[in-house]
């Protein structure tokens, strides 16, 4: 059962954003690492950079392909824009998180 804090975090989000946030937080978002784990992809390697497994952390914080998107969307967050915890747990970062996902053209 989600906590009251999480309920307050998603209370004003559209359902699709709340679903995506839950997928990010539980590592069940359809990125290559998860798809490989459930047998739906032959490899966990990131298809855009080919340098590392495409995990939530890689997609949001490390993939060189999306470095410009990160600079644009997460810069207003300062240092907290560089931590997975802050991106997925702070109400102030959610709008920027979903803008980043939209800008990368990955549709979950």
FIMI-47848 format. One record per atom (N, C-alpha, C): residue number from 1; residue in one letter; atom name; z, y, x. Coordinates in steps of 0.05 Angstrom, whole numbers. Layout:
BEGIN
+-------+------+-------+--------+--------+--------+
: bakol : nuba : kevex :      Z :      Y :      X :
+-------+------+-------+--------+--------+--------+
:   NUM :    A :    CA :      Z :      Y :      X :
...
+-------+------+-------+--------+--------+--------+
END
This chain:
BEGIN
+-------+------+-------+--------+--------+--------+
: bakol : nuba : kevex :      Z :      Y :      X :
+-------+------+-------+--------+--------+--------+
:     1 :    X :     N :      0 :    -24 :     17 :
:     1 :    X :    CA :      0 :      0 :      0 :
:     1 :    X :     C :      0 :     25 :     18 :
:     2 :    X :     N :    -18 :     43 :     14 :
:     2 :    X :    CA :    -19 :     67 :     30 :
:     2 :    X :     C :      6 :     84 :     26 :
:     3 :    X :     N :     13 :     99 :     46 :
:     3 :    X :    CA :     37 :    116 :     45 :
:     3 :    X :     C :     32 :    141 :     28 :
:     4 :    X :     N :     53 :    154 :     21 :
:     4 :    X :    CA :     50 :    179 :      6 :
:     4 :    X :     C :     36 :    200 :     22 :
:     5 :    X :     N :     41 :    200 :     48 :
:     5 :    X :    CA :     27 :    219 :     66 :
:     5 :    X :     C :     -3 :    215 :     65 :
:     6 :    X :     N :    -12 :    190 :     66 :
:     6 :    X :    CA :    -40 :    184 :     64 :
:     6 :    X :     C :    -51 :    192 :     37 :
:     7 :    X :     N :    -36 :    186 :     16 :
:     7 :    X :    CA :    -45 :    194 :    -11 :
:     7 :    X :     C :    -49 :    224 :    -13 :
:     8 :    X :     N :    -31 :    240 :     -1 :
:     8 :    X :    CA :    -34 :    269 :     -1 :
:     8 :    X :     C :    -58 :    277 :     16 :
:     9 :    X :     N :    -64 :    263 :     37 :
:     9 :    X :    CA :    -86 :    269 :     55 :
:     9 :    X :     C :   -113 :    266 :     40 :
:    10 :    X :     N :   -115 :    245 :     24 :
:    10 :    X :    CA :   -141 :    240 :     10 :
:    10 :    X :     C :   -142 :    250 :    -18 :
:    11 :    X :     N :   -121 :    263 :    -28 :
:    11 :    X :    CA :   -119 :    271 :    -56 :
:    11 :    X :     C :   -142 :    289 :    -65 :
:    12 :    X :     N :   -152 :    306 :    -47 :
:    12 :    X :    CA :   -173 :    325 :    -55 :
:    12 :    X :     C :   -200 :    317 :    -45 :
:    13 :    X :     N :   -202 :    293 :    -33 :
:    13 :    X :    CA :   -228 :    284 :    -22 :
:    13 :    X :     C :   -245 :    270 :    -44 :
:    14 :    X :     N :   -271 :    273 :    -42 :
:    14 :    X :    CA :   -288 :    256 :    -59 :
:    14 :    X :     C :   -284 :    227 :    -52 :
:    15 :    X :     N :   -289 :    209 :    -70 :
:    15 :    X :    CA :   -284 :    181 :    -66 :
:    15 :    X :     C :   -299 :    170 :    -42 :
:    16 :    X :     N :   -324 :    178 :    -38 :
:    16 :    X :    CA :   -339 :    168 :    -15 :
:    16 :    X :     C :   -327 :    176 :     12 :
:    17 :    X :     N :   -315 :    200 :     13 :
:    17 :    X :    CA :   -302 :    209 :     38 :
:    17 :    X :     C :   -275 :    194 :     42 :
:    18 :    X :     N :   -261 :    190 :     20 :
:    18 :    X :    CA :   -236 :    174 :     22 :
:    18 :    X :     C :   -242 :    146 :     31 :
:    19 :    X :     N :   -263 :    134 :     21 :
:    19 :    X :    CA :   -271 :    107 :     29 :
:    19 :    X :     C :   -278 :    106 :     59 :
:    20 :    X :     N :   -294 :    126 :     67 :
:    20 :    X :    CA :   -302 :    127 :     95 :
:    20 :    X :     C :   -278 :    131 :    114 :
:    21 :    X :     N :   -260 :    148 :    106 :
:    21 :    X :    CA :   -236 :    153 :    122 :
:    21 :    X :     C :   -220 :    127 :    125 :
:    22 :    X :     N :   -217 :    112 :    104 :
:    22 :    X :    CA :   -202 :     87 :    105 :
:    22 :    X :     C :   -217 :     67 :    123 :
:    23 :    X :     N :   -243 :     67 :    122 :
:    23 :    X :    CA :   -259 :     49 :    140 :
:    23 :    X :     C :   -255 :     57 :    169 :
:    24 :    X :     N :   -255 :     83 :    175 :
:    24 :    X :    CA :   -250 :     92 :    202 :
:    24 :    X :     C :   -222 :     84 :    212 :
:    25 :    X :     N :   -203 :     88 :    195 :
:    25 :    X :    CA :   -175 :     82 :    202 :
:    25 :    X :     C :   -169 :     53 :    206 :
:    26 :    X :     N :   -184 :     35 :    192 :
:    26 :    X :    CA :   -179 :      7 :    194 :
:    26 :    X :     C :   -200 :     -8 :    211 :
:    27 :    X :     N :   -218 :      7 :    224 :
:    27 :    X :    CA :   -239 :     -4 :    241 :
:    27 :    X :     C :   -257 :    -23 :    225 :
:    28 :    X :     N :   -262 :    -16 :    200 :
:    28 :    X :    CA :   -281 :    -32 :    183 :
:    28 :    X :     C :   -305 :    -16 :    176 :
:    29 :    X :     N :   -311 :      5 :    192 :
:    29 :    X :    CA :   -335 :     21 :    187 :
:    29 :    X :     C :   -359 :      5 :    199 :
:    30 :    X :     N :   -382 :      6 :    186 :
:    30 :    X :    CA :   -404 :    -10 :    196 :
:    30 :    X :     C :   -417 :      0 :    221 :
:    31 :    X :     N :   -402 :      0 :    243 :
:    31 :    X :    CA :   -413 :      5 :    270 :
:    31 :    X :     C :   -417 :    -22 :    283 :
:    32 :    X :     N :   -432 :    -22 :    305 :
:    32 :    X :    CA :   -440 :    -47 :    317 :
:    32 :    X :     C :   -417 :    -66 :    324 :
:    33 :    X :     N :   -395 :    -56 :    334 :
:    33 :    X :    CA :   -373 :    -73 :    341 :
:    33 :    X :     C :   -362 :    -89 :    317 :
:    34 :    X :     N :   -360 :    -75 :    295 :
:    34 :    X :    CA :   -350 :    -88 :    270 :
:    34 :    X :     C :   -372 :   -108 :    260 :
:    35 :    X :     N :   -397 :    -99 :    260 :
:    35 :    X :    CA :   -418 :   -116 :    250 :
:    35 :    X :     C :   -421 :   -142 :    267 :
:    36 :    X :     N :   -417 :   -139 :    293 :
:    36 :    X :    CA :   -417 :   -163 :    310 :
:    36 :    X :     C :   -393 :   -181 :    304 :
:    37 :    X :     N :   -370 :   -169 :    299 :
:    37 :    X :    CA :   -346 :   -184 :    293 :
:    37 :    X :     C :   -349 :   -201 :    268 :
:    38 :    X :     N :   -364 :   -191 :    248 :
:    38 :    X :    CA :   -367 :   -205 :    223 :
:    38 :    X :     C :   -393 :   -221 :    222 :
:    39 :    X :     N :   -408 :   -222 :    245 :
:    39 :    X :    CA :   -432 :   -238 :    247 :
:    39 :    X :     C :   -457 :   -226 :    235 :
:    40 :    X :     N :   -458 :   -200 :    232 :
:    40 :    X :    CA :   -481 :   -186 :    220 :
:    40 :    X :     C :   -498 :   -172 :    241 :
:    41 :    X :     N :   -490 :   -172 :    266 :
:    41 :    X :    CA :   -505 :   -160 :    288 :
:    41 :    X :     C :   -504 :   -178 :    313 :
:    42 :    X :     N :   -525 :   -179 :    328 :
:    42 :    X :    CA :   -525 :   -196 :    352 :
:    42 :    X :     C :   -509 :   -185 :    375 :
:    43 :    X :     N :   -504 :   -159 :    375 :
:    43 :    X :    CA :   -490 :   -147 :    397 :
:    43 :    X :     C :   -472 :   -124 :    388 :
:    44 :    X :     N :   -450 :   -119 :    402 :
:    44 :    X :    CA :   -432 :    -97 :    395 :
:    44 :    X :     C :   -440 :    -71 :    409 :
:    45 :    X :     N :   -460 :    -73 :    427 :
:    45 :    X :    CA :   -468 :    -49 :    443 :
:    45 :    X :     C :   -479 :    -27 :    425 :
:    46 :    X :     N :   -472 :     -3 :    432 :
:    46 :    X :    CA :   -481 :     21 :    418 :
:    46 :    X :     C :   -512 :     23 :    419 :
:    47 :    X :     N :   -525 :     24 :    397 :
:    47 :    X :    CA :   -555 :     25 :    397 :
:    47 :    X :     C :   -566 :     51 :    407 :
:    48 :    X :     N :   -551 :     72 :    406 :
:    48 :    X :    CA :   -561 :     98 :    415 :
:    48 :    X :     C :   -559 :    103 :    444 :
:    49 :    X :     N :   -537 :     94 :    457 :
:    49 :    X :    CA :   -534 :     99 :    486 :
:    49 :    X :     C :   -535 :     74 :    502 :
:    50 :    X :     N :   -529 :     51 :    490 :
:    50 :    X :    CA :   -530 :     26 :    505 :
:    50 :    X :     C :   -509 :     23 :    527 :
:    51 :    X :     N :   -489 :     40 :    527 :
:    51 :    X :    CA :   -469 :     40 :    549 :
:    51 :    X :     C :   -443 :     25 :    543 :
:    52 :    X :     N :   -436 :     23 :    518 :
:    52 :    X :    CA :   -410 :     12 :    511 :
:    52 :    X :     C :   -411 :      0 :    483 :
:    53 :    X :     N :   -391 :    -15 :    475 :
:    53 :    X :    CA :   -390 :    -25 :    448 :
:    53 :    X :     C :   -387 :     -1 :    429 :
:    54 :    X :     N :   -401 :     -2 :    406 :
:    54 :    X :    CA :   -401 :     20 :    387 :
:    54 :    X :     C :   -376 :     16 :    369 :
:    55 :    X :     N :   -354 :     26 :    378 :
:    55 :    X :    CA :   -329 :     26 :    362 :
:    55 :    X :     C :   -324 :     53 :    349 :
:    56 :    X :     N :   -304 :     55 :    334 :
:    56 :    X :    CA :   -297 :     81 :    321 :
:    56 :    X :     C :   -292 :    101 :    343 :
:    57 :    X :     N :   -276 :     94 :    363 :
:    57 :    X :    CA :   -270 :    113 :    385 :
:    57 :    X :     C :   -295 :    121 :    400 :
:    58 :    X :     N :   -313 :    102 :    406 :
:    58 :    X :    CA :   -337 :    109 :    420 :
:    58 :    X :     C :   -355 :    127 :    403 :
:    59 :    X :     N :   -358 :    121 :    378 :
:    59 :    X :    CA :   -375 :    138 :    360 :
:    59 :    X :     C :   -364 :    166 :    357 :
:    60 :    X :     N :   -338 :    169 :    353 :
:    60 :    X :    CA :   -326 :    195 :    348 :
:    60 :    X :     C :   -320 :    211 :    373 :
:    61 :    X :     N :   -314 :    198 :    395 :
:    61 :    X :    CA :   -304 :    213 :    418 :
:    61 :    X :     C :   -320 :    209 :    444 :
:    62 :    X :     N :   -336 :    188 :    447 :
:    62 :    X :    CA :   -346 :    182 :    474 :
:    62 :    X :     C :   -377 :    180 :    476 :
:    63 :    X :     N :   -391 :    173 :    455 :
:    63 :    X :    CA :   -419 :    168 :    458 :
:    63 :    X :     C :   -434 :    193 :    468 :
:    64 :    X :     N :   -448 :    190 :    491 :
:    64 :    X :    CA :   -462 :    213 :    502 :
:    64 :    X :     C :   -485 :    223 :    483 :
:    65 :    X :     N :   -495 :    206 :    467 :
:    65 :    X :    CA :   -516 :    214 :    448 :
:    65 :    X :     C :   -507 :    236 :    429 :
:    66 :    X :     N :   -482 :    235 :    422 :
:    66 :    X :    CA :   -471 :    254 :    402 :
:    66 :    X :     C :   -453 :    276 :    414 :
:    67 :    X :     N :   -455 :    280 :    440 :
:    67 :    X :    CA :   -438 :    300 :    453 :
:    67 :    X :     C :   -443 :    328 :    442 :
:    68 :    X :     N :   -468 :    335 :    437 :
:    68 :    X :    CA :   -473 :    362 :    425 :
:    68 :    X :     C :   -461 :    364 :    397 :
:    69 :    X :     N :   -463 :    343 :    381 :
:    69 :    X :    CA :   -451 :    344 :    355 :
:    69 :    X :     C :   -421 :    347 :    356 :
:    70 :    X :     N :   -409 :    332 :    375 :
:    70 :    X :    CA :   -380 :    335 :    379 :
:    70 :    X :     C :   -372 :    364 :    387 :
:    71 :    X :     N :   -388 :    375 :    405 :
:    71 :    X :    CA :   -382 :    403 :    414 :
:    71 :    X :     C :   -383 :    422 :    391 :
:    72 :    X :     N :   -403 :    419 :    374 :
:    72 :    X :    CA :   -407 :    437 :    351 :
:    72 :    X :     C :   -385 :    433 :    330 :
:    73 :    X :     N :   -381 :    408 :    322 :
:    73 :    X :    CA :   -363 :    403 :    299 :
:    73 :    X :     C :   -333 :    401 :    306 :
:    74 :    X :     N :   -326 :    392 :    330 :
:    74 :    X :    CA :   -298 :    389 :    337 :
:    74 :    X :     C :   -287 :    411 :    354 :
:    75 :    X :     N :   -303 :    429 :    364 :
:    75 :    X :    CA :   -293 :    451 :    381 :
:    75 :    X :     C :   -272 :    468 :    367 :
:    76 :    X :     N :   -275 :    475 :    342 :
:    76 :    X :    CA :   -253 :    491 :    329 :
:    76 :    X :     C :   -226 :    477 :    329 :
:    77 :    X :     N :   -225 :    451 :    333 :
:    77 :    X :    CA :   -200 :    437 :    332 :
:    77 :    X :     C :   -186 :    438 :    359 :
:    78 :    X :     N :   -199 :    448 :    380 :
:    78 :    X :    CA :   -187 :    449 :    407 :
:    78 :    X :     C :   -181 :    421 :    417 :
:    79 :    X :     N :   -158 :    418 :    430 :
:    79 :    X :    CA :   -151 :    393 :    442 :
:    79 :    X :     C :   -149 :    370 :    421 :
:    80 :    X :     N :   -139 :    377 :    398 :
:    80 :    X :    CA :   -135 :    356 :    377 :
:    80 :    X :     C :   -162 :    344 :    368 :
:    81 :    X :     N :   -184 :    358 :    374 :
:    81 :    X :    CA :   -210 :    347 :    368 :
:    81 :    X :     C :   -219 :    325 :    387 :
:    82 :    X :     N :   -202 :    320 :    407 :
:    82 :    X :    CA :   -208 :    300 :    427 :
:    82 :    X :     C :   -190 :    275 :    424 :
:    83 :    X :     N :   -175 :    274 :    402 :
:    83 :    X :    CA :   -158 :    250 :    397 :
:    83 :    X :     C :   -165 :    238 :    370 :
:    84 :    X :     N :   -167 :    212 :    371 :
:    84 :    X :    CA :   -173 :    197 :    346 :
:    84 :    X :     C :   -151 :    201 :    325 :
:    85 :    X :     N :   -127 :    202 :    334 :
:    85 :    X :    CA :   -105 :    205 :    315 :
:    85 :    X :     C :   -107 :    231 :    300 :
:    86 :    X :     N :   -113 :    253 :    314 :
:    86 :    X :    CA :   -115 :    279 :    301 :
:    86 :    X :     C :   -139 :    280 :    282 :
:    87 :    X :     N :   -161 :    268 :    290 :
:    87 :    X :    CA :   -185 :    269 :    273 :
:    87 :    X :     C :   -182 :    253 :    247 :
:    88 :    X :     N :   -166 :    232 :    248 :
:    88 :    X :    CA :   -164 :    215 :    225 :
:    88 :    X :     C :   -139 :    219 :    208 :
:    89 :    X :     N :   -121 :    237 :    218 :
:    89 :    X :    CA :    -96 :    240 :    204 :
:    89 :    X :     C :    -89 :    269 :    195 :
:    90 :    X :     N :   -105 :    288 :    204 :
:    90 :    X :    CA :    -99 :    316 :    198 :
:    90 :    X :     C :   -118 :    327 :    177 :
:    91 :    X :     N :   -107 :    338 :    156 :
:    91 :    X :    CA :   -123 :    349 :    134 :
:    91 :    X :     C :   -143 :    370 :    145 :
:    92 :    X :     N :   -134 :    386 :    165 :
:    92 :    X :    CA :   -151 :    407 :    176 :
:    92 :    X :     C :   -176 :    396 :    190 :
:    93 :    X :     N :   -175 :    372 :    199 :
:    93 :    X :    CA :   -198 :    361 :    214 :
:    93 :    X :     C :   -217 :    345 :    197 :
:    94 :    X :     N :   -210 :    338 :    173 :
:    94 :    X :    CA :   -227 :    321 :    156 :
:    94 :    X :     C :   -254 :    333 :    150 :
:    95 :    X :     N :   -255 :    358 :    143 :
:    95 :    X :    CA :   -280 :    371 :    137 :
:    95 :    X :     C :   -299 :    370 :    161 :
:    96 :    X :     N :   -288 :    374 :    185 :
:    96 :    X :    CA :   -304 :    373 :    209 :
:    96 :    X :     C :   -313 :    344 :    215 :
:    97 :    X :     N :   -295 :    326 :    210 :
:    97 :    X :    CA :   -302 :    297 :    214 :
:    97 :    X :     C :   -326 :    289 :    197 :
:    98 :    X :     N :   -325 :    296 :    171 :
:    98 :    X :    CA :   -347 :    288 :    154 :
:    98 :    X :     C :   -373 :    304 :    160 :
:    99 :    X :     N :   -370 :    328 :    169 :
:    99 :    X :    CA :   -394 :    343 :    178 :
:    99 :    X :     C :   -406 :    330 :    202 :
:   100 :    X :     N :   -390 :    321 :    221 :
:   100 :    X :    CA :   -399 :    306 :    244 :
:   100 :    X :     C :   -414 :    281 :    236 :
:   101 :    X :     N :   -402 :    265 :    219 :
:   101 :    X :    CA :   -415 :    240 :    210 :
:   101 :    X :     C :   -442 :    247 :    197 :
:   102 :    X :     N :   -443 :    267 :    180 :
:   102 :    X :    CA :   -468 :    275 :    168 :
:   102 :    X :     C :   -489 :    284 :    188 :
:   103 :    X :     N :   -480 :    299 :    208 :
:   103 :    X :    CA :   -499 :    310 :    228 :
:   103 :    X :     C :   -510 :    288 :    246 :
:   104 :    X :     N :   -496 :    266 :    249 :
:   104 :    X :    CA :   -506 :    244 :    266 :
:   104 :    X :     C :   -527 :    227 :    252 :
:   105 :    X :     N :   -529 :    232 :    226 :
:   105 :    X :    CA :   -548 :    217 :    209 :
:   105 :    X :     C :   -543 :    187 :    208 :
:   106 :    X :     N :   -517 :    180 :    212 :
:   106 :    X :    CA :   -509 :    152 :    208 :
:   106 :    X :     C :   -498 :    151 :    180 :
:   107 :    X :     N :   -509 :    135 :    163 :
:   107 :    X :    CA :   -501 :    133 :    136 :
:   107 :    X :     C :   -486 :    107 :    131 :
:   108 :    X :     N :   -461 :    110 :    123 :
:   108 :    X :    CA :   -444 :     86 :    119 :
:   108 :    X :     C :   -442 :     80 :     90 :
+-------+------+-------+--------+--------+--------+
END
